[in-house]
Amino acid sequence: MKETKEQTTEYAQRWKFTFPVLLDSEGKVATHYAPPDALPDLPRDQVPIASNLIIDPDGKIQFYSLLDSANFDARLIRLTDVLEKLVNRR
């Protein structure tokens, strides 16, 4: 957020993203959608909206979580559990 189109494009190309990347050049998306307790030391228009998303082969969302700095799961335990269950179903 609050980056130019050129900065965003360069970042996406460097990391070889194969998905669309939202350009939030004014920080409006972050202001409206960042969880209230996420990174309270940052202004609301600078809070990154980090998320984890698992979509199964049928295109159904099986897991979704937004950044929650108050209850941050650094080891991604819930995400890993869902992913292992999906992999084992195949």
N, C-alpha and C positions, 0 to 999 in steps of 0.2 A: 504494500500500500504506500501511497504517496511517492511513487516512483514514476519515471517517464516510461513511455512505450518502448523506447530504445533499451532502457535498463531491464525492463521486464522481458523483452524479447531475447536479450543477450543471456540472461539468467536461464530462461527456459531452454535455449539452444545449448548452453554449456552443460546442463544436466540432462539433456536429451528427453525432455518431457514430450509425451505423445498425446497429451490431453490439453484441452483449452485452459488458458491461464487468465484469470480475471484481472483486469487492470482497474485499480482503485486509486487513481491519481490524486484524488482530493480527500481520501480517507472516509468517504461517506458510508461505504459498506461496513468497514470496521466499526464506525461509530454506532451504526444501527444493529449490527448482528453479533458483535463480540459479547461473550457472556459477561455479566456485570462484575463478577469477582476476578476475571482474568487479568493478570498483570496490572494490579491497581496502581502501580507506580508510574504507568505510562498514560499519556492523554488518550482518551477514547478513540481518537482518529488514528492512533498509531499502534493499536493492539492487533497483532496478527491473528487471523482466524484460522488457527491450525485445526485440522480435523483428520480423523482416520475413517476410512470408508472401505468396506469390503462388499463387492458386488459379485454375486454368484454367476455361473455360466449362463443362467436364464435371464440375467439382467436384473435380478431382484436384490435390493439392498439387504444384506444380512447383518451388517454392523455399521454403526455410525456414532461418532463421538466428537464433540467440540473440545477445544482446549479448555481446561479447567485448572487453573494454577493452584487453587485451593486444595484440589484432590488429584493432583497430577500423578498419573500412573507411568512412571519412567520406563518400567519394564514391559509395558503394554500387555499386562496379564489378561485382561478381558478380551482384547483384540486377538491375542495369540490363541486363547481358548476357542473362540468362534472360528478362527481360521483352521485350527487343527480338526475341529468337528466337520467343517466343510470338506477338507482334504480327505478325511477318513470315510466320508460318505461315498466317495467316488470309487 
